[in-house]
Amino acid sequence: MNHYTLAQLAPGMEARFTHTVTEEDMALFYRLTGDSSPIHMDAEAAAARGYPGRVAYGMLGASLVSTLAGVYLPGEHCLLHSVECKFAKPVFIGDVLTVSGKVSEVNDTFREVTVKFAITNAAGTKVTRGVYKAGLAR
């Protein structure tokens, strides 16, 4: 876990990690949210819509932004203020995702950092992108 304070952050700083989407992730996310959409629950329903398998929850992938912010960039002193994301491509069970972020702004007045992030699959295809703002201790 990183321990950056606002004073230690600068535009251009980067962090990344990987995560493989598993059946267990899907089951836990369903249990948490109750989202029973057939494309997430049933391979045949997903295939009928043209997908090669069950589609992972978009918000499951996006939830990895919480890990990026709270563990990596900036880390333990972070409190998320906002997250904006765009879902560019579907994610599937077994996909290895790389979650990366880059500091684009440090605002001393509001004690806030802005980080642009992207989530890509193993083929290098951007599946989710966006920006988050987080407050920090000095």
C-alpha positions in Angstrom: 0.0 0.0 0.0 1.2 3.5 -0.9 1.2 6.3 1.7 1.4 9.4 -0.5 0.3 12.7 1.0 -0.8 15.6 -1.1 2.7 17.2 -0.9 4.3 14.1 -2.3 2.1 13.9 -5.4 2.8 15.5 -8.8 1.3 15.4 -12.2 2.7 12.5 -14.2 3.0 10.1 -11.3 1.6 6.7 -12.3 0.5 3.4 -10.8 -0.9 0.1 -12.1 -1.9 -3.4 -11.1 -3.6 -6.4 -12.6 -6.6 -8.4 -11.7 -8.1 -11.5 -13.3 -11.9 -11.6 -13.4 -13.1 -14.9 -11.9 -16.3 -16.8 -11.4 -16.0 -16.0 -7.7 -15.8 -12.3 -8.4 -19.1 -12.6 -10.4 -20.8 -14.6 -7.6 -19.7 -12.1 -4.9 -20.8 -9.1 -7.0 -24.2 -10.7 -7.6 -24.5 -11.4 -4.0 -23.7 -7.8 -3.1 -25.8 -6.1 -5.7 -28.5 -8.6 -6.7 -28.0 -7.7 -10.4 -29.4 -10.8 -12.1 -29.3 -9.6 -15.7 -29.2 -12.7 -17.9 -26.0 -11.6 -19.8 -24.2 -11.8 -16.4 -25.8 -15.0 -15.2 -26.4 -17.2 -18.2 -23.9 -18.1 -20.9 -26.7 -19.0 -23.3 -28.4 -15.6 -22.8 -25.1 -13.9 -23.4 -24.5 -15.9 -26.6 -27.9 -15.1 -27.9 -26.9 -11.4 -27.6 -23.7 -12.1 -29.6 -21.2 -12.4 -26.7 -18.7 -15.2 -26.4 -19.6 -15.9 -22.8 -21.1 -14.3 -19.7 -20.4 -10.6 -19.6 -18.7 -9.4 -16.4 -20.5 -6.6 -14.5 -19.3 -3.2 -15.7 -19.3 -1.9 -12.2 -17.2 -4.9 -11.1 -14.4 -3.7 -13.3 -15.0 -0.1 -12.4 -14.9 -1.1 -8.7 -11.2 -1.8 -9.2 -10.7 2.0 -9.4 -11.3 2.0 -5.6 -8.3 -0.3 -5.3 -6.2 1.9 -7.6 -7.1 5.0 -5.4 -7.1 3.5 -2.0 -4.0 1.2 -2.3 -1.9 2.6 -5.1 -2.5 6.2 -6.2 -2.5 7.9 -3.7 -3.0 5.1 -1.3 -4.0 5.0 2.4 -4.6 8.8 2.8 -7.2 8.8 0.0 -10.9 9.6 0.3 -12.6 9.4 -3.1 -14.6 12.5 -3.9 -15.9 11.4 -7.4 -15.4 8.8 -10.1 -16.5 9.3 -13.7 -16.1 6.3 -16.1 -17.0 5.2 -19.6 -17.5 1.5 -20.5 -15.8 1.1 -23.9 -15.9 -2.7 -24.3 -17.3 -5.7 -22.5 -15.2 -7.7 -20.0 -15.5 -11.5 -19.7 -14.8 -14.0 -17.0 -11.1 -14.9 -17.3 -10.0 -11.6 -18.6 -6.8 -10.2 -17.1 -7.3 -6.5 -16.5 -4.6 -3.9 -16.1 -5.8 -1.0 -14.1 -3.6 2.1 -14.5 -3.8 5.7 -13.3 -1.8 8.9 -13.9 -2.0 12.0 -11.8 -3.2 14.9 -14.0 -3.7 17.6 -11.4 -2.8 18.3 -7.7 -5.0 21.0 -6.2 -3.5 22.4 -3.0 -6.5 24.7 -2.3 -9.0 21.9 -2.2 -6.5 19.3 -1.0 -7.5 17.1 -3.9 -5.7 15.1 -6.6 -7.2 14.3 -10.0 -6.2 10.9 -11.6 -7.0 9.8 -15.2 -7.4 6.0 -15.3 -7.8 3.2 -17.9 -8.6 -0.4 -17.6 -7.3 -2.6 -20.4 -7.6 -6.3 -21.1 -4.7 -8.7 -22.0 -5.1 -7.8 -25.7 -4.4 -4.1 -24.8 -8.0 -3.1 -25.5 -9.2 -0.3 -23.3 -12.4 -1.6 -21.7 -13.1 1.3 -19.2 -11.6 4.8 -18.9 -12.3 7.8 -16.7 -11.1 10.1 -14.0 -11.4 10.3 -10.3 -10.8 13.0 -7.7 -9.6 12.2 -4.2 -9.0 14.2 -1.1 -5.8 13.8 0.9 -4.1 14.7 4.1 -1.3 17.2 3.7 
